[in-house]
């Protein structure tokens, strides 16, 4: 049985009629840019994350750049960012005029910690980007308390993850004021990507920024629209970065189903463990107090490339995402004048990690097939 690395189609199949109706509604309305669908989605996303504000933008990468600028990041500043992450987490920093400074991550959670961040902070540091990698959660509260610096949550891979209030830290908020928290309301500002393969995916590009800070939110709204709030007066050099009405209509249909999909993703770890995968590879480790909605199910093995090739040959999706970590990519050398940063855990994880199939609808039969294929390769 072939098992795809991603399967977005199965979960969306029963929603197709509603999605098509939403697209017709948006097209008939005739307001195609920052219209009623975006307005409604922003309100619904803010309520879902527990944030006071959600602002739609064109994609997750521009979301980071705009959010950093809204925090006051600019030329001469530094922003601490992990290297074991998708390229965009760091790529979005130089357009602000600031310099990315790379830090290591925790070997178990694969996320930054207060210690790894603090080791990279200098007097020029203006903000921290804490990536909730693969659906796991970085300790935002600890980082804020330790550094005293604003923290941007890169939540692109963590839509649907839940975090216990007891470990979230001061300043975090919840949708109901009492239950678990969600990424997007843990730090000073957060960014989301709605790329089609994400836990909450559009049918194209899209992104959003969430925050509880009224001033940050207003600055984001101005920056996303050419540096203007009224199309007449321009107060800054901004961006043409707006979430599309049609994508917002699609996302509105999916959002009420997201937590159910996320709960299914979260159960993948125990299902793989019960099927015996832990006998062959090192499994993911959830951060303390977190219930990760695994965007990617990433395991570790010393022969990761060999395992990937064997699984692919058996029709089982597998992929190493960050074999060359960001700080070792050639364009980032210019931001490391004293030499490539020494990040030993990042280098180890880059070499040993491998993503195995996970989705909002993955079945026990598919999991058993994956485990059998892994066992046949590594014993």
N, C-alpha and C positions, 0 to 999 in steps of 0.2 A: 504494500500500500504506500503510495506517495504521500508525503506529509509536507505541506508548504511551510516555509519559514513564517510567512504572514498569510492571514486569511481575513480580509476585511469584508469580502462579499457575503459570507454566510450570515453574519450578524445584521447586515444591511438589507438582506433580501426581503424580510417582512415589512420593512419601512419604505420600500420603493414607492408604493402608491402615495404615501404621505409626503415623501420627498418631491415627487412629481407635482403634486398639488401645491406644495409650497413654492416651487419654481414658477408654476403658472400664476400663483397669487402675486409673486414679486414682479413678474414680467408684465402683468396686467396693470399693476399699480403705476408703473412708469417713472418711479423715483429710484434711480439705479445707483446713486452714489450717496452714502450716508443718509439713507432713507429709513423707513419704519422698521425694516427687518433688522438692520444693524442696531438701531435704538433698542429694539426689543431684546435682541440677543445680548447686548451689553448689560441690560438690566438683569436678565436671567443668569448670565455668567457671574455677575457680581454677587447675586444672592446665593448662587450655588457654591462659590468659593468662600463666602463670608466676608467679602471685601466691600468697601463702600463704593468703589469705582471699578469698572471694567471698560477699557477703551480698545476697540477693534483697530488693527493695523494690517498692513499688506502681507506680512509674513513674520515668522518667529525671529529671524535675524535682525530685521529692522526694529522689531520690538525691543531687542536688547540695546541697540544703539540709541534709540529714542528714550528708553527708560534711563539709561546712564546719563544722557544729557539732561533729562528732567531732574536728576539727582545733583546736577551741577558739575558733572565730570567734563573736563575740557583739556586743552593743551597744557602740557607740563605735569599732568596728574598721572598716577598709576592706578591700575585696577588689577587686583589679584584674581586669578582664574585658574581652575585646574587644567592640566594638560590632557588627562584621560577623559576626553569628552568629544563631542562632535565639533568640527572645525569652527562652526558659526559662533560658539560660545566665546571664542577669542577673536575671531575675525571681526566681530561687531565692535570691538574696542577701538582700534585705530581710527575709524571714521569720526570719533569724537575728538580726536587729537591727543588722546591719552595713550599710555603704553601698557600693554599686557605684561603682567609679572606672573610667572607660572608657579603653582604650588603642587605638592604631592597629594595623594588621597589615601584613605584607609583601605587596607588590603581586603577586608571583609565586606564592607558596605559599598566600596568603590567611590564613595563620596568624600568631599573635603571634610576636614574636622577643624575644631578651633585651634589645635596644635599645628596642623599643616598650613593653615591660613596665617597664623601668627608668625610663623617662620619666614613668610614672604612679605610681611608688612614693612613698609619704610615710612619715613616722614612725608613722602609724596603720595602715599596711598590715599585715594579718595573714596573708593568703594570696593566691595567684594562681590564677585559672582559665585554663588553657590549652586552647583548643578545637581538637581535631583536625578541622578543618572539611572537609566534603565527602569525608572519607577521607584527606586529607593529614595530616601530622604536625608539630606544633609542636616546637621544640628544647627539650625538657624539661630535659635536662642542663645546657645553657647557661643557661637561666633560673634554675635552682636555684643554680648556681655564682655567677651574677652578683648575685642578690638575697639569697641566704641565707634565702629564705622558702619555706614549704611550697607545693607546686604540686599542684593538683587537675587531673587530665586529664579534660576533658569528651570522652569517647570514644564518644558516642552515634552518631556517623556514621562510625566508623573500625573497626568490628569486622572483622577479617580483614586489616587492613593489617600489613605487616611492616617492621621497622626494623633496619638493620645494627647490630651490637653496637658497632662502632667509633665511631658517632656518637650513640649513645643516652645516654651519660653515666654517671657513677658512681651506684650505687644501684639501677640497673635489673636486672631478672632475666629469665630465659628459661625456657620449659618444660623444656628439656633441659640448661640450663646452658652451652650452646655455640653454638646456632644463632641465627637472627634473633629479635628481640624483637617483642612485640605491644603495642599500646596496652592499658593496664590494669596494666602492670608497669613503667612508665617513671618515674612520679612518686611522691609520698607517698600519694596516694589517687586512685582513678579512678572515674568513673561511666559507666554504660551505660543506654541506652534500648532496649527491645524493642518499640517501637511497630511495627505491622504492616509499614510500608514500609521499616524499617531492614534492614541487611544480614543481621542475625539478628532476625527479627520474630516476635512472638507473634501470637495471634488476638485481641488486645486490648491493654490497657496492661500494662506490666511494666518493671522496671528492676533494676539491680544496682550494688553498690559493691565494688571490689576494692582490696586494700591488702596490704602486707607487714608492717605495723605491728600487733602484737598488741593494743596498747591502743586504737588507733583502731578496729580491728575489733570489739572488745568494746563500745566505746561506740556504734558503729553498730547492733549487735544490740540494745542496750538502747533506743536512741532509736526504732528502727523499731517497737518493741512497747510503746508508751505510757510509755517511760521505765522499764521493768521487765525483769528477767531471769527472774522466776519467777511472774509474775501475782499476787504477794502484796505484795511490797515495791517501792515506787516511788521512784527516786532522782533523777528528773528529769521535766520536762514534755516528753513525747516525741510520737510520731506513731502513727497506726494505718496503717502503710505496709508491707505485706507482699506479696511475690510470691505469686500464687495458685497452688495446686497444679496446676490444669488447665493454666495457662499454662506452668508449669515442665515438665510432661509433654510439651507440644508442643515446647518449646525443646530438650529433651533429644534428641528425634528429629532435629532440624535441626543441632545443634551439630557432629556428626561430618562434615557436608557443608559446613560454613561455609567452610573454607579453599579447597575446590574452587570454590565460588561466588565467593570473594574473588579467586582467581587469574584467573577469567574477567573479573571487573570490572577487575582491574589491567591486563589486556591491551587494554582498550577504548581507551586513549590512543593506542597505536601503530596500532591498527586504524583509528581515525578519521584519524590522520595519514596512513596509507597510502592512505586513500580520498580524500585531498585537502582535508580540512576546514581545515587550517592556511592554505590560500590565501585563506580568507574570514573567519576569526575568529581571535582569540588563544586558543590552547589552554591547558589547565591545565599547571602545572609541578609535578612531584613534588619534595618536599623532599629535600635531600641525604641519601642513604642509605636512603630510604623507597621502598617499593613499595606505593602507595596502592590500597586496595580501594575504588574510587570509589563512594561512596554516591550522590552526584550528580555528573554530568559537566558542570562549569560552564565555559563559554567566555565571551569578552568581545568586545563590539562597541559602537561609539559609537551605533548605532541599535538597541539591544537590544529596546526595546519594539516597534518596527516589525517586527523580525525575528520576535519572538514571535507577533505577530498573523498574520503571513504563514504561519508554520509551522503554527500552529493551524488556519488555513484549509485547509491541505493534509493535515490529519489526522496531523501530526507533533507529538508532545507537546513542549512547551517552556514554561518558567516562570521568571520572575524572583522569587526568594525573599525577598530582603531589600532591596527598593527604598527603604524608609525604615529606615535602620539603627537599632539599639536606642537609641543615645544621643539620637536625634532623636524618639523616640516620646514623646508627651505625659506619660505617667506617670513617665518618668525625669527630667523637668525638676526635680522636687523634690529630686533627689540631686545637682544641679549648680547650687548657689546662685550661683556666680560666672559662670554662663552656659554655654551648650552647648559641649561640648568641641570643640576644633579637631582633627579627624581627617581630613586630606585624602585619604589613600589609601582609607580606608573609604568616604568620600563618592563617590570615583571608582568603586570597585568596586560600590557599591550601584546606581549609575546604569548601568553597562555590563555587568553579569553576566547570564548566561542559562543555565539548566540544559537540557541536551539529553538524549535518551533514553539510559539505561544500565540494565542489569540483569544478573543472574547467568546469563542465557541469551541475551543480545542476539546477533543473527546478523549476518554480513557483509552479507546482503541488506538488513537493516534499517538498518545503518550507511550503506550506499550510498544508500538512500532519504533518510535524513536529510541527508547531504551534498548530494545533488541538490536538495533543497528549500532548503537554505541558499544554495547557489550561484544558484538561480533568483531569490532575493530580493535578495542583496547583490552578486551578480556576482563 
